[in-house]
Amino acid sequence: MLPARFAPVLFGFLLSGIMSGIVIMVATLRTRGFSAQAWLTSWLYSWPVAFCVVLVVAPLVRRFVNGLVKQG
């Protein structure tokens, strides 16, 4: 088990992996048909990018959303 302080990074890691995998699968199916090798290759390149983006953008989006909702 990881310490609780790693929860945001672990969340971003898993979320970026799942989301980039799904998006790349849709894009690969659309352009090449089913190709596990093309999907895996594209996903391995896109996941690190998605992970970095999630780590940078998530706090900004969280602040933006907090400004749009009424605090109770």
Buried (B, 14 or more C-beta within 10 A) or exposed (E): EEEEEEEBEEEBBEBBBEBBBEBBBEBBEEEEEEEEEBBBEBBEEBBEEBBEEBBEEBEEEEEEEEEEEEEE
